[in-house]
């Protein structure tokens, strides 16, 4: 056997051994904050904060979401960290559930807010070709229930070290993408992925980013303890270079080009200038005569402006000017409503 062939074989053998034997990187610390963005077009959240004692599964949101752990609690003699969630649809935090980690076993469990038995979220002791059964609250969206196989375990950079990324696949659902777990971070779609929306609604602009679950409704942008552990620089750079994305900071950015009509209010609206500074103009046209209520909300659904009710005659456009000089720089929504139907469109204040 030549030395070149021998070296290649040793390399193939050595890498998996090194990944297996490296020290475990815990996922949970005293401070844990996961931040997410969605890939969908913006739809205005209901005006005003929505409050609830417990989060719903899965929980829709328009632009951004964060999950974080608060204080510890004891359930069935086991110590859990309480997980809270806040979204732009529901800026008032709600109880998402409970999470615990066994660093010796390299496993993480989650218990929901409905009192059901805990489920195994992660088993970082798995090796290539090992399997794990996974059941999603929302089944058959992006990922489907079934047995997932660890196809590979790859080195993955986080903070100032190298972690391990587990690539899992349900081979009975060939159309379903690879599920990515990162030791010390969680699933790159949602840290509590079994209780996520698990929806397919992705945007092609991020498909260039490695390990992005293509067609995913949501994706993790950042994970913090007291310092940044995970930061998705590829998606951030992509958003920075795309005129359709409003970038608040390196963890929060979202699409602002167009919107999705809600409840089929039949109107057309153009907004100019874009972005606006002191005054925003919106021209509205509708095929039927109607009375329109007009409000402007911020990205979290809080009402910042209320215009007088406006009557529009069918097939005649009207032009409305709105002073926005006192609004902070950022993204906003103009919401038109009439007889229980609404139409929403985004604009930017600079």
Secondary structure, 3 states (H helix, E strand, C coil): CCHHHHHHHHHHHHHHHHHHHCCCCCCCCCCCEEEEEECCCCCCCCCCCCCCCECCCCCCCCCEEEEEEEEEEEECCEEEEEEEEEECCCCCCEEEEEEEEECCCCEEEEEECCCCCCEEEEECCCCCCCEEEECCCCCCCCCCCEEEEEEEEEEEEECCEEEEEEEEECCCCCCCCCEEEECCCEECCCCCHHHCCCCECCCHHHCCCCCCCCCECEEEEEEECCCEEEECHHHHHHHHCCCCEEEEECCEEEECCCCCCECCCCEEEEEECCCECCEEEEEEEECCCEEEEEEEEECCCCEEEEEEEEEECCCCCEEEEEECCCCCCEEEEEEEEECCEEEEEEEEEC
